[in-house]
């Protein structure tokens, strides 16, 4: 339950950063908008989005959303999540198979 709560809070923080940029049309260096770097979880998500080059700095304190990079970032996250789920299923099946064979 805790991990799901943290993941939901991180997604909400990410959305709170991305959506204002999108709504302001800040999708290129020419349309970059000023953002005061957030604190807490939103601050960590902000730094992660900058590191992933989803949010780019055009000039001091002015940022824009790179939509193409954001789409690639989301694809990478989805791929990692699907891979983890598949791995958990395979491990679960292996443990079940092992436990059935141990019972014999």
C-alpha positions in Angstrom: 0.0 0.0 0.0 2.8 2.4 0.9 4.6 2.0 -2.5 1.3 2.7 -4.4 0.8 5.8 -2.3 4.3 7.1 -3.0 3.9 6.3 -6.7 0.6 8.1 -6.9 2.1 11.1 -5.0 5.0 11.2 -7.4 2.8 11.1 -10.5 0.6 13.9 -9.0 3.8 16.0 -8.3 4.9 15.4 -11.9 1.5 16.3 -13.3 1.6 19.5 -11.2 4.9 20.5 -12.9 4.0 19.4 -16.5 0.5 20.7 -16.8 1.1 24.4 -16.0 3.9 24.4 -18.6 1.7 22.7 -21.2 -1.3 25.1 -20.4 1.0 28.1 -20.8 2.2 26.8 -24.1 5.8 26.6 -22.8 6.9 23.9 -25.4 10.0 25.7 -26.9 12.8 28.0 -25.8 10.9 30.9 -27.2 7.8 30.2 -25.1 9.6 29.2 -21.9 8.0 30.3 -18.7 9.5 31.2 -15.3 9.1 28.4 -12.6 10.2 28.7 -9.0 11.8 25.3 -8.3 9.4 23.4 -6.0 10.3 21.8 -2.8 9.7 18.4 -1.3 8.5 15.6 -3.6 7.7 18.0 -6.3 11.2 19.3 -6.1 12.6 15.9 -6.6 10.3 15.2 -9.5 11.3 18.5 -11.0 15.0 17.6 -10.8 14.3 14.2 -12.3 12.4 15.7 -15.2 15.3 18.1 -15.8 17.8 15.3 -15.7 15.7 13.3 -18.2 15.6 16.5 -20.4 11.8 16.4 -20.2 11.9 20.0 -18.8 14.6 22.1 -20.3 16.0 25.4 -19.1 15.9 28.1 -21.8 17.4 30.9 -19.6 17.8 31.6 -16.0 14.6 30.5 -14.2 12.7 29.9 -17.5 11.7 26.4 -18.5 9.8 24.6 -21.2 8.4 21.2 -21.7 10.0 19.0 -24.4 6.9 17.0 -25.5 8.9 14.5 -27.6 11.2 13.7 -24.7 8.2 13.5 -22.3 6.6 10.9 -24.6 9.9 8.9 -24.7 10.2 9.2 -20.9 6.7 7.9 -20.4 7.4 5.0 -22.8 10.6 4.1 -20.9 8.7 4.1 -17.6 5.9 2.0 -18.9 8.4 -0.5 -20.3 10.2 -0.8 -17.0 6.9 -1.2 -15.2 5.7 -4.0 -17.6 9.1 -5.7 -17.3 8.9 -5.7 -13.5 5.4 -7.1 -13.5 6.4 -9.9 -16.0 9.4 -10.7 -13.8 7.3 -10.9 -10.7 4.9 -13.3 -12.5 7.7 -15.5 -13.7 9.2 -15.6 -10.2 5.8 -16.4 -8.7 5.3 -19.2 -11.1 8.8 -20.6 -10.5 8.2 -20.5 -6.7 4.8 -22.3 -7.2 6.4 -24.9 -9.4 9.2 -25.4 -6.9 6.8 -25.7 -3.9 4.6 -28.2 -5.7 7.7 -30.4 -6.6 9.0 -30.1 -3.0 5.6 -31.4 -1.7 6.0 -34.7 -3.6 
